[in-house]
Amino acid sequence: MAGELRYLHGLFAQTADGSTVTNTVTETTIVGSGVGSLSVPANSFQVGHSFHAKIGGVISAQNGDTITIRIKEGTTILAATGAITLSPCTTQGWEIELDFTVRSIGATGSVMTNGEFKYNRDTGSYEGFVFNDLETVDTTISTTLDVTIEWGQAKTQDQIYSTSIVLHRNF
């Protein structure tokens, strides 16, 4: 078992809630402050490097309102949910679980991202969405991982923030 865990390295752990995104249609980060780093130095990726992130927080939304979640490296979108139509949820938990794998490096490198967003509905059950994206990434420049939210409408009833982000390097 110890040999299997040798590749697990903590890179970032959020220690303060992220900002609440509400009453806006502007794409906004939900990453709070923490220990470690979400920054990646230039030329530090190798083919096969893989990472796991788990992100969670609190969400409220009216029935039929939409949200788009983007996982970004600098300005490059690694994964996006597209506009998700939400069921009613009032101060409910949500989470995103992500796996990233570097498939190629260089100015036109690539990263495969597989993830799931799920949230608790007011009915007591949860609803989820899976996304899977292969994106071109310039691994020769420094960049920073980010998670953003964009509401489809500006309402005070639509609120989301993160309480936890943990990023590990698996391999």
N, C-alpha and C positions, 0 to 999 in steps of 0.2 A: 504494500500500500504506500509506503513512503516514497518509493520510486515513481509511483503514479502521480503523486502530488508535487514532485519537484518542479513542474512547470507552472504551477499556480502562483502567480505573483499579484498582490494587490497593487493597483495603480492609483485608484482614487476612491475616497469614501466621503460622501456629502455629510457635513456635520451641522448644517443650518438649512432650514426650509428655503426653497427657491421662492422667487417673487410670485404672487398670485396674478394670473393672467385673467382679467375680467373686463367686460364692457369695452372691448376693442376688437378690431379685425386686423390689427397689425401683428405680424409674425414676431413672437417674443420668446426669449430663452426662459427655461424653467430651472436651469442649473443653479443650485445654491452653492455657497462656499463649502470647502471641505479640506481634507488632508490628502496629500499626493497631488497628482496633476492629470489633466485631460489633454495636455499638450504633447505633441509628437515632434521630435527634432527631425530635421531634414535627413534623408537617406538612412533612417533607422529601421525601417521595415525590411523584413526578409520574406521571401515566398514561404507560405505556410504559417506565418505568425497568425495566431487566432486569439480572440478576445471575447469575453462574456460580460455583459452589463445587465444589471437588474435595477429598474427605476420604479419608484412608487410614490403615491401621494394621495391627494384628496380632490374629488371632482364633484361639481354640481352642474346640472344642465336641464333645460326644459325639454319636453318631448318634441322630437323632430329637429332640434338644433344641431348644427354640424360643427365638427372639429377636424383639423388636419394636424397630424404630428409628423415632424421631420427629424431625422437623425442626420446630423451634418458633421463634416470634417472641414472646418473653415467655411467656405461658401459652397462646397461640393455636397450635394445631397447624397448620403449613403443609402437611405431608405426613407420612404414616405408612405403614410397610410392612405393618402387620398382623402377626400372629404367623407367623414364617417357621420352618418345620421344617428344621433344618440337617443336612447330611451330615457325616460325621466330618472334622474339621480340627484339626490340631495345629500351633500356632505358624505359621499361614499368613497370607498377605496378604489384605486386603480393601480395597474402596474404594466410595465413593458419589460419583456425579457428579450435580449438580443444576443446573437452570435455573429461575429465578424471574422472573416478569413481573408488574408492577403493572398490573392491568386497570382499577381504579377507585380513587378516594381518598375520604377522609372517614371518619366514624364507622363506616360500613358499607362500607368499601372492599373490594377483592378482590385476591388474589394467586394466580396460576396457578403451580404447582410441578410440574415434570416431573423425575423422577430415576431412577437405577438403583443398586441395591446388588448387588455381586458379591463373591465370595470364592473362594479356592482351596480345593479339597477335598484330602484326603490322597491321593486317586487321581491327582493331577496335573492334573486338569481343573478348570475353575471353574464355578460355578453362579451365576445371577443372577436378580434380580427387578426389575421396573419398576413405578413408581408414578406416578400423575398425579392431582393434587388441585387443585381450585379452592376457596379458603377465604375467608371474610369476615374482614377485618383492619381494626382501627381505626388509620388512619394519622395520626390527630390526637394520638396519645400517643407518648411515647418508649418504645422497646422494644429488646430485644437478641436476636440470633439465637442459637440453641442447638441442639445435637444430643444426643439422649439415647438410652440403651439400657435396655431392660427384658428381663431373662431370664425365661423361663417357669418356671424351676426354680432353686433355690439349690444350686449345685454348684461345688466348687473347680476342676473340669475345664473349666467354661465361663468363658472369659476373653476380654475384648476391650478394646482401648485404641486411641487415635488417635496417629499419629506425625506427621500432616500435615493441616492444613486451610488451604486458600487460597481466599479470596473476592475476586472481581473484580466491578466494575460494568462491564457491557458497553455499555449505552446509557442 
